[in-house]
Amino acid sequence: MPERQERRIGGFANLLEAAEHAACLPDQGLTFFDGLGQQQAFLSHARLWQAARQLAGYLRCTHSLAKGARVGLVAQTGPDFITHFLACQLLGWISCPLPLPSALQGNARYQRVLQGMLEAAGMSLLVAPRPMLPILQAEGLSARLPCVDYETATEAMAAGADHPQACSWEMPAPGDIAYVQFSSGSTSHPKGIAISHGALMANVDDILCSGMQLSASDRAFSWLPFYHDMGLVGMLLAPLCAQVCVDYLAPTAFVRRPQLWTRLMSSRASTITYAPGFGYALAAGRAAAEEDASLCLQALRIAGVGGDRIIPSQLQSFADRHAGAGFHADAFRPSYGLAEATLAVTVCDLPWARAHRRFIVDPAGGVADAENAVSGAQEFVNCGRPLPGWRVTVRDERGAVLPAGTVGDVVVQGAAQMSGIYERASLQPLEPAAGVATGDMGFLDAQGDLFITGRRKDVMIVRGRNVWPQDVEQAVAEILRSETDDILLFQDPGALPESDLFLLVHEKAVRQSAHPHALGSIASTAAGLLGAPPAVHVVSNGCIERTSSGKKARAATRERFLSGKIMTLPALSP
């Protein structure tokens, strides 16, 4: 057992140094809960370090891979993935966290996406849970590269297999690639985002010291997937670099029973959690009244929000529902980040009442305060100022920097930006001075705070005015008292202006609505916000596709609908 040392908040040269230091605090570790809220496993930081070294020795003897080889790890929520991720770091292999089939709505789509990821990164080995092997074999993936299961290695070590521990290892250089993160929108031609050890540690230090301001008394809780940057970096690697205890619930368990999140945070006295806005809305909407009285969320000092454009009403519903449990809306910590920047770029620490504001955006992109406006205003959330080492600019379509108060394309530049992109098994390096074109649109206010208005590819031009579909979808969801996941607005670029807007609504949202004239109401509300009437179509549940991180796959759903692969339910549609 390593000699006990003092807690240290960041400042490590690499992840291996951080994991070795964490092993010196034997009482700290990671706890995993099942779909019923029962403790499933506990992995101390000391055991994690020991197991990773044993596993590295086993893998080195069973697989002859060179330094820099890419290894796909299907990122199930549990000790196996984490131990394999760290073992790869010890061996100089590059971990590639991959989604599970449940994240991509069916095996057929999953196999296509997985094949694209394997080819993009040029992986030499794939490790998956044992029940997944038949899926890999059915598509012939196991014939193209070695596919092994987590359980075989675990069983071999438990049986005392004679493989030497990785007692010595080469510390990675800051420029060495630590892992490959696939963006959530990756489909037919996935791109693997290469993150170096130096970028990882730079962003982790920003998160720990400036974003979360962690202390020895903190305890985190997460249901985020490890194949997503917020789950991997924000709720696994960053806490490890501060020797913070984390409790985990699998994403599938959260979606089935969202109340487990608040119930377990209450019983574990969690102080930090992070989730996209839809997670807070889902937890608020599914909470049972009888459970509210037993909850205590007073310890929760940071309820971080990120992962997509933040909708204020989603967070407010969570705050209102759990105010009686001691939750305060000022715990919300809106942030902005992306996998190409490792994770975090900006964080807002303003009180919640000042963190969301109403603006009027004119056709030229100019922004004006509109707190007292009766109509025409949009509500946006303040994502905060750049963390140390980051520069954020907003630019026009020619690349010129725009002044404060003007909507444009968000570009970020900093020490934690990606090294490049793996595409067709080759790393295409990024010129550091170029920064990262995020694909997001937004503006900076006079104080330098960032507001995100939406994705560039999602913005719709309706009668000369920029419209973000999220605003309309949220208004429709409020009428139906449903989740925004059940609603999708898009524009057909090939249609005439009078017939180019389509609003899809899942059948369950209409059937469960208590509104007596739901469809007429949502049609008129959407027309008022858009300035033109959309064609409303009720579709079967599940027709609105998702990315691996749970976001709506707008382009994929639009393509399927316009090609006739999604059928309208005529009995319910207007």
MOKA-V241631 format. One record per residue. N is the residue number from 1. RES is the residue in one small letter. BURIAL is # if it has 16 or more other C-alpha atoms within 10 Angstrom, else .. D_LAST is the distance of its C-alpha to the last C-alpha in whole Angstrom. Layout:
n: {N,N}
res: {RES,RES}
burial: {BURIAL,BURIAL}
d_last: {D_LAST,D_LAST}
This chain:
n: {1,2,3,4,5,6,7,8,9,10,11,12,13,14,15,16,17,18,19,20,21,22,23,24,25,26,27,28,29,30,31,32,33,34,35,36,37,38,39,40,41,42,43,44,45,46,47,48,49,50,51,52,53,54,55,56,57,58,59,60,61,62,63,64,65,66,67,68,69,70,71,72,73,74,75,76,77,78,79,80,81,82,83,84,85,86,87,88,89,90,91,92,93,94,95,96,97,98,99,100,101,102,103,104,105,106,107,108,109,110,111,112,113,114,115,116,117,118,119,120,121,122,123,124,125,126,127,128,129,130,131,132,133,134,135,136,137,138,139,140,141,142,143,144,145,146,147,148,149,150,151,152,153,154,155,156,157,158,159,160,161,162,163,164,165,166,167,168,169,170,171,172,173,174,175,176,177,178,179,180,181,182,183,184,185,186,187,188,189,190,191,192,193,194,195,196,197,198,199,200,201,202,203,204,205,206,207,208,209,210,211,212,213,214,215,216,217,218,219,220,221,222,223,224,225,226,227,228,229,230,231,232,233,234,235,236,237,238,239,240,241,242,243,244,245,246,247,248,249,250,251,252,253,254,255,256,257,258,259,260,261,262,263,264,265,266,267,268,269,270,271,272,273,274,275,276,277,278,279,280,281,282,283,284,285,286,287,288,289,290,291,292,293,294,295,296,297,298,299,300,301,302,303,304,305,306,307,308,309,310,311,312,313,314,315,316,317,318,319,320,321,322,323,324,325,326,327,328,329,330,331,332,333,334,335,336,337,338,339,340,341,342,343,344,345,346,347,348,349,350,351,352,353,354,355,356,357,358,359,360,361,362,363,364,365,366,367,368,369,370,371,372,373,374,375,376,377,378,379,380,381,382,383,384,385,386,387,388,389,390,391,392,393,394,395,396,397,398,399,400,401,402,403,404,405,406,407,408,409,410,411,412,413,414,415,416,417,418,419,420,421,422,423,424,425,426,427,428,429,430,431,432,433,434,435,436,437,438,439,440,441,442,443,444,445,446,447,448,449,450,451,452,453,454,455,456,457,458,459,460,461,462,463,464,465,466,467,468,469,470,471,472,473,474,475,476,477,478,479,480,481,482,483,484,485,486,487,488,489,490,491,492,493,494,495,496,497,498,499,500,501,502,503,504,505,506,507,508,509,510,511,512,513,514,515,516,517,518,519,520,521,522,523,524,525,526,527,528,529,530,531,532,533,534,535,536,537,538,539,540,541,542,543,544,545,546,547,548,549,550,551,552,553,554,555,556,557,558,559,560,561,562,563,564,565,566,567,568,569,570,571,572,573,574}
res: {m,p,e,r,q,e,r,r,i,g,g,f,a,n,l,l,e,a,a,e,h,a,a,c,l,p,d,q,g,l,t,f,f,d,g,l,g,q,q,q,a,f,l,s,h,a,r,l,w,q,a,a,r,q,l,a,g,y,l,r,c,t,h,s,l,a,k,g,a,r,v,g,l,v,a,q,t,g,p,d,f,i,t,h,f,l,a,c,q,l,l,g,w,i,s,c,p,l,p,l,p,s,a,l,q,g,n,a,r,y,q,r,v,l,q,g,m,l,e,a,a,g,m,s,l,l,v,a,p,r,p,m,l,p,i,l,q,a,e,g,l,s,a,r,l,p,c,v,d,y,e,t,a,t,e,a,m,a,a,g,a,d,h,p,q,a,c,s,w,e,m,p,a,p,g,d,i,a,y,v,q,f,s,s,g,s,t,s,h,p,k,g,i,a,i,s,h,g,a,l,m,a,n,v,d,d,i,l,c,s,g,m,q,l,s,a,s,d,r,a,f,s,w,l,p,f,y,h,d,m,g,l,v,g,m,l,l,a,p,l,c,a,q,v,c,v,d,y,l,a,p,t,a,f,v,r,r,p,q,l,w,t,r,l,m,s,s,r,a,s,t,i,t,y,a,p,g,f,g,y,a,l,a,a,g,r,a,a,a,e,e,d,a,s,l,c,l,q,a,l,r,i,a,g,v,g,g,d,r,i,i,p,s,q,l,q,s,f,a,d,r,h,a,g,a,g,f,h,a,d,a,f,r,p,s,y,g,l,a,e,a,t,l,a,v,t,v,c,d,l,p,w,a,r,a,h,r,r,f,i,v,d,p,a,g,g,v,a,d,a,e,n,a,v,s,g,a,q,e,f,v,n,c,g,r,p,l,p,g,w,r,v,t,v,r,d,e,r,g,a,v,l,p,a,g,t,v,g,d,v,v,v,q,g,a,a,q,m,s,g,i,y,e,r,a,s,l,q,p,l,e,p,a,a,g,v,a,t,g,d,m,g,f,l,d,a,q,g,d,l,f,i,t,g,r,r,k,d,v,m,i,v,r,g,r,n,v,w,p,q,d,v,e,q,a,v,a,e,i,l,r,s,e,t,d,d,i,l,l,f,q,d,p,g,a,l,p,e,s,d,l,f,l,l,v,h,e,k,a,v,r,q,s,a,h,p,h,a,l,g,s,i,a,s,t,a,a,g,l,l,g,a,p,p,a,v,h,v,v,s,n,g,c,i,e,r,t,s,s,g,k,k,a,r,a,a,t,r,e,r,f,l,s,g,k,i,m,t,l,p,a,l,s,p}
burial: {.,.,.,.,.,.,#,#,#,#,#,#,#,#,#,#,.,#,#,#,#,#,#,#,#,#,.,#,#,#,#,#,#,#,#,.,#,.,.,.,.,#,#,#,#,#,#,#,#,#,#,#,#,#,#,#,#,#,#,#,.,.,.,.,#,.,.,#,#,#,#,#,#,#,#,#,#,#,#,#,#,#,#,#,#,#,#,#,#,#,#,#,#,#,#,#,#,#,#,#,#,.,#,#,#,.,#,.,.,#,#,.,#,#,#,#,#,#,#,#,#,#,#,#,#,#,#,#,#,.,.,.,#,.,#,#,.,.,.,.,#,#,.,.,.,.,#,#,#,#,.,.,#,#,.,.,#,.,.,.,.,.,#,.,#,#,.,.,.,.,#,#,.,#,.,#,#,#,#,#,#,#,#,#,#,#,#,.,#,#,#,#,#,#,#,#,#,#,#,#,#,#,#,#,#,#,#,#,#,.,#,#,.,#,.,.,.,#,#,#,#,#,#,#,#,#,#,#,#,#,#,#,#,#,#,#,#,#,#,#,#,#,#,#,#,#,#,#,#,#,#,#,#,#,#,.,#,#,#,#,#,#,#,#,#,#,.,#,#,#,#,#,#,#,#,#,#,#,#,#,#,#,#,#,#,.,#,.,.,.,.,#,.,.,#,#,#,#,#,#,#,#,#,#,#,#,#,#,#,#,#,#,#,#,#,#,#,#,#,.,#,#,#,#,#,.,#,#,#,#,#,#,#,#,#,#,#,#,#,#,#,#,#,#,#,#,#,#,#,#,.,#,.,.,#,#,#,#,#,#,#,.,.,.,#,#,#,.,.,#,.,.,.,.,.,.,#,#,#,#,#,#,#,#,#,#,#,#,.,#,#,#,#,#,#,.,.,.,.,.,#,#,#,#,#,#,#,#,#,#,#,#,#,#,#,#,#,#,#,#,#,#,#,#,#,.,#,.,.,.,.,.,.,.,#,#,#,#,.,#,#,#,#,#,#,.,.,.,#,#,#,#,#,#,#,#,.,#,#,#,.,#,.,.,#,#,#,#,#,#,#,#,#,#,#,#,#,.,#,#,#,#,#,#,#,#,#,#,#,#,#,.,.,.,.,.,.,.,.,#,#,#,#,#,#,#,#,.,#,#,.,.,#,.,.,.,.,#,#,.,.,#,#,.,#,#,#,.,#,#,.,#,#,#,#,#,#,#,#,#,.,.,#,#,#,#,#,#,#,#,#,#,#,#,.,.,#,#,.,.,#,.,.,.,.,#,.,#,.,.,.,.,#,.}
d_last: {69,69,70,68,67,66,62,61,58,57,60,60,61,58,56,59,61,59,58,62,63,60,62,65,62,62,60,57,55,51,50,47,45,43,39,41,42,46,48,48,51,53,54,57,58,61,60,57,60,62,60,58,62,63,59,60,64,62,60,62,64,62,60,62,59,61,60,57,55,51,51,47,46,43,43,42,43,47,50,50,48,50,53,53,51,55,57,55,56,60,60,59,56,52,50,46,44,41,38,37,35,33,32,30,28,30,34,33,31,34,37,36,36,39,41,40,41,44,45,44,47,49,49,53,52,49,49,46,46,47,44,43,46,44,41,43,45,43,42,45,45,48,50,50,51,53,50,51,50,51,53,55,57,56,58,61,62,62,64,66,66,69,67,68,67,66,68,68,66,65,64,61,61,59,58,57,54,53,49,46,43,40,37,34,32,34,33,34,37,38,41,43,44,48,49,53,55,56,52,51,54,53,50,51,53,51,49,51,53,51,48,48,52,53,55,57,55,52,50,47,44,41,38,38,38,42,40,39,41,40,41,44,46,44,45,47,50,50,51,53,55,55,56,53,52,48,46,44,41,39,35,34,36,34,31,31,33,33,35,38,38,39,41,43,43,44,47,48,48,47,47,45,42,39,35,32,30,28,31,31,28,28,31,30,27,29,32,33,35,38,38,38,42,43,42,45,44,46,48,45,46,44,40,40,36,35,34,31,30,30,28,30,28,28,31,32,30,32,35,34,33,37,39,41,42,44,41,42,39,42,42,39,41,38,39,39,40,39,41,43,44,45,43,44,44,43,43,43,45,44,43,39,39,40,38,35,35,33,33,32,32,32,32,35,35,37,36,37,37,35,35,35,32,30,27,27,29,28,30,32,34,38,39,42,45,47,49,52,53,49,49,45,44,41,42,40,39,43,44,46,46,44,45,43,40,39,36,37,37,39,42,44,48,50,53,50,48,48,50,48,46,46,45,46,49,50,50,49,51,50,52,52,53,49,47,44,41,38,35,34,34,35,38,41,42,46,47,46,43,40,36,34,31,29,30,31,29,25,26,23,25,22,24,27,27,27,24,24,21,22,22,18,18,20,18,15,17,19,16,15,19,19,21,20,21,17,16,16,16,18,19,20,23,23,21,21,20,18,15,17,15,13,12,12,12,14,13,16,15,12,14,17,15,17,15,14,11,10,7,8,11,11,9,12,14,14,14,17,19,18,19,17,13,11,9,7,8,8,12,15,17,20,18,19,23,26,29,32,32,29,27,24,25,23,24,24,21,20,22,21,17,18,21,19,20,17,14,10,10,8,8,7,4,0}
